[in-house]
Amino acid sequence: MKPLKIKVIENKELHIKWDDDVETTNELKTLRRLCPCATCSEQRINQSSSFIPLYFEDQIKIEKIFAVGSYAVGIAWKDGHNTGIYEFPLLRQIALASNLIK
């Protein structure tokens, strides 16, 4: 399972067409909220269950998407955060959880 095409739609969603003809869409705010980097993961652990994340516009705009080997993509956000490595299965899982698979 690998992406054939990745595109950002209206600075709100990340659309991926996969090599198995599945298409997924993830909201950028969801991807940022679920950033898998060590810093973000630790912050989520330390937050209370009633915490509601709020983001500034630059925190949910993508500056650049780059390949990480043949198993993931990295996302550089406009606010400078760029350490999250989103493995392909994670991107599919997030879309599935959001019911955004076509």
C-alpha positions as CSV (number, residue, x, y, z in Angstrom):
1,M,0.0,0.0,0.0
2,K,1.7,3.2,-1.3
3,P,0.4,6.5,-2.4
4,L,0.2,7.2,-6.1
5,K,-0.8,10.9,-5.7
6,I,-0.9,13.2,-2.7
7,K,-2.5,16.6,-2.9
8,V,-3.6,19.3,-0.5
9,I,-7.2,20.5,-1.1
10,E,-8.0,24.2,-0.2
11,N,-5.5,24.2,2.7
12,K,-8.0,22.0,4.6
13,E,-7.6,18.4,3.5
14,L,-4.9,16.0,2.4
15,H,-6.2,13.7,-0.4
16,I,-4.4,10.5,-1.2
17,K,-4.9,8.1,-4.1
18,W,-3.4,4.7,-3.2
19,D,-2.0,2.0,-5.4
20,D,-5.0,-0.3,-4.5
21,D,-7.5,2.2,-6.0
22,V,-8.6,3.5,-2.6
23,E,-8.8,7.2,-2.1
24,T,-8.6,8.8,1.4
25,T,-9.0,12.3,2.7
26,N,-7.8,13.6,6.0
27,E,-8.5,17.0,7.5
28,L,-5.3,18.9,8.1
29,K,-6.4,19.8,11.7
30,T,-6.9,16.1,12.4
31,L,-3.4,15.3,11.1
32,R,-1.8,18.0,13.2
33,R,-3.8,16.9,16.3
34,L,-2.6,13.3,15.8
35,C,1.0,14.2,14.9
36,P,3.1,11.1,15.7
37,C,6.3,12.9,16.7
38,A,7.7,12.3,20.2
39,T,6.9,15.9,21.4
40,C,3.3,15.9,20.3
41,S,2.8,12.3,21.5
42,E,4.0,13.3,25.0
43,Q,1.9,16.4,25.1
44,R,-1.2,14.3,24.3
45,I,-0.3,11.9,27.1
46,N,0.0,14.8,29.6
47,Q,-3.2,16.6,28.6
48,S,-6.5,15.9,30.5
49,S,-9.3,14.1,28.7
50,S,-11.3,17.3,28.6
51,F,-8.5,19.2,26.7
52,I,-9.7,20.6,23.3
53,P,-6.8,21.6,21.0
54,L,-7.1,24.9,19.3
55,Y,-4.8,25.8,16.4
56,F,-3.6,29.0,14.8
57,E,-3.9,29.1,11.0
58,D,-0.2,28.5,10.4
59,Q,-0.3,25.4,12.6
60,I,-2.7,23.6,10.2
61,K,-1.2,24.7,6.9
62,I,1.2,22.5,5.1
63,E,4.5,24.0,3.9
64,K,5.9,20.9,2.4
65,I,5.3,17.1,2.2
66,F,8.3,14.9,1.7
67,A,9.0,11.2,1.4
68,V,10.5,9.3,4.3
69,G,11.9,6.1,2.8
70,S,9.3,4.0,1.1
71,Y,7.0,3.7,4.2
72,A,5.9,7.2,5.2
73,V,5.7,11.0,4.5
74,G,6.9,13.8,6.6
75,I,4.8,17.0,6.9
76,A,6.4,20.4,7.4
77,W,3.8,22.7,8.8
78,K,3.8,26.4,8.1
79,D,4.6,27.2,11.8
80,G,7.9,25.3,11.5
81,H,6.9,22.0,13.1
82,N,8.3,19.3,10.8
83,T,9.2,16.2,12.9
84,G,6.0,14.1,12.4
85,I,6.5,11.1,10.3
86,Y,3.2,9.7,9.1
87,E,3.5,6.1,8.1
88,F,1.2,5.0,5.3
89,P,-0.9,2.7,7.5
90,L,-1.5,5.5,10.0
91,L,-2.8,7.8,7.3
92,R,-5.2,5.2,6.2
93,Q,-6.3,4.5,9.8
94,I,-6.9,8.1,10.5
95,A,-9.1,8.4,7.3
96,L,-11.0,5.2,8.2
97,A,-11.7,6.5,11.7
98,S,-13.0,9.7,10.2
99,N,-15.1,7.8,7.6
100,L,-13.3,9.6,4.8
101,I,-12.4,6.6,2.6
102,K,-14.0,6.3,-0.8
